[in-house]
Structure formats: structure tokens, C-alpha cells
């Protein structure tokens, strides 16, 4: 449930630069903590779920320039 909620938040962040600035300004570090813990198992989940773009919004938000990662 946490991953799903963070995925929705990351989707909003990825949609527009203004929301990204607001998100980063709020000190929301949970997204990066969760991504750091799950990024090594995402390829396994993608294969198991037969869903190659597994959690793409979270990954994109954490890899974009200006992120905390």
C-alpha cells in the first residue's frame, strides 16, 4: 500500500515541474528511502508480474535531475 501511494505521488511529481518543486521543498524523503530499498528487487517483481515497467513513476522521480537520490 505504501508503494502504491508513493507511486501515485511520484506520478504527480513527474507530471509537472511545479509539483516537483513543492514535493522536494516539503522534505518528503520517504520516496527515496522506499526506492532505495526496493530497487534491487524490482527486476524480480517485473519478471514475476510479467510487467517490465514495474513502478516506473517511482523510478523516474528518483532518477530525474534535482532529486535527492
C-alpha positions in Angstrom: 0.0 0.0 0.0 2.9 2.4 0.8 4.5 1.7 -2.6 1.2 2.3 -4.4 0.6 5.6 -2.6 4.2 6.7 -3.3 3.8 5.7 -6.9 0.7 7.9 -7.2 2.6 10.8 -5.6 5.6 10.2 -7.9 3.3 10.3 -10.9 2.1 13.7 -9.8 5.6 14.9 -9.3 6.7 13.6 -12.7 3.7 15.3 -14.4 4.8 18.9 -13.8 7.8 20.8 -12.6 5.9 23.0 -10.2 4.6 20.0 -8.2 8.1 18.6 -8.2 9.5 21.7 -6.6 6.7 21.7 -4.0 7.3 18.0 -3.3 11.0 18.4 -2.8 10.5 21.6 -0.7 8.3 19.6 1.7 11.3 17.3 2.6 9.5 14.2 1.5 12.3 11.7 1.8 10.1 8.6 2.0 10.1 8.2 -1.7 13.9 7.8 -1.9 14.1 5.6 1.2 11.4 3.2 -0.3 13.0 3.3 -3.7 16.5 2.6 -2.3 15.1 -0.5 -0.5 13.1 -1.8 -3.4 15.2 -1.0 -6.5 17.2 -4.2 -6.2 14.1 -6.4 -6.2 12.1 -4.5 -8.9 13.5 -6.6 -11.8 12.4 -9.8 -10.0 8.9 -8.4 -9.4 8.7 -7.2 -13.0 9.5 -10.7 -14.2 7.1 -12.3 -11.7 4.3 -10.0 -12.6 5.1 -10.0 -16.3 5.2 -6.3 -16.1 8.5 -4.9 -17.4 7.8 -1.3 -16.5 7.3 -2.2 -12.8 6.9 1.0 -10.6 8.1 3.3 -13.4 6.8 6.5 -11.8 8.9 6.0 -8.6 12.0 5.1 -10.6 11.6 8.2 -12.8 11.1 10.5 -9.9 14.2 9.3 -8.1 16.4 9.4 -11.2 15.4 12.8 -12.5 17.9 15.7 -12.2 17.3 17.6 -9.0 16.1 14.6 -7.0 17.7 13.8 -3.7 19.0 10.4 -4.9 
